Amino acid sequence: MNTQTAQVDDLRLIALPSAVNCAEMFVRFSLTEWSLRDLIDETSHLTTALVTAAVDSAVPGSPGFLTVRLRLSGESLVAEVEDEQARVPPMLAPGFANGRCGATALRGGGTLVWCELPLPGGVSANAVPLPRRSRKRGAPAEHPVEETAEIDPEVIKRLLSGLSKSDLR
């Protein structure tokens, strides 16, 4: 991690097709939490392209792990995809991310591909607010009430039937 990094968030995924959608949701959630909504579409597009390339090059039947990482550093947002299984960094198309990208082989194995996007309107990484979780106001109940949900056997049968028919294998 760069010493100038003010904030970082990452997500570890298995290099399967579902990783693309998970990476997109991760980018959208993180940038919303960091109040950087203006960067969501472009960052999401670039990150999903990098994850798609990693998934496409994964070994069939034995996919490795990917780490999707977002870093705020200086006046930039850096989106990274680390592929633990890849041996050779992918070739990036000319002009990808306006040339503000790169790929490298890692010493311990794997590759790292990154894209750098400028933060909007003179914002610096240190000025981006960290997400805050607020406590719920109100006194806790003196006697907690235990709630039980009724389970409808027909709903369970439909769920199990739907899952057994789906292509989740």
Secondary structure as UniProt FT lines:
FT   TURN            3..4
FT   STRAND          5..14
FT   HELIX           18..33
FT   TURN            34..35
FT   HELIX           37..39
FT   HELIX           40..56
FT   TURN            60..61
FT   STRAND          65..73
FT   TURN            74..75
FT   STRAND          76..83
FT   TURN            94..95
FT   HELIX           96..99
FT   STRAND          101..105
FT   TURN            107..108
FT   STRAND          111..118
FT   HELIX           120..122
FT   HELIX           125..127
FT   HELIX           153..165
//
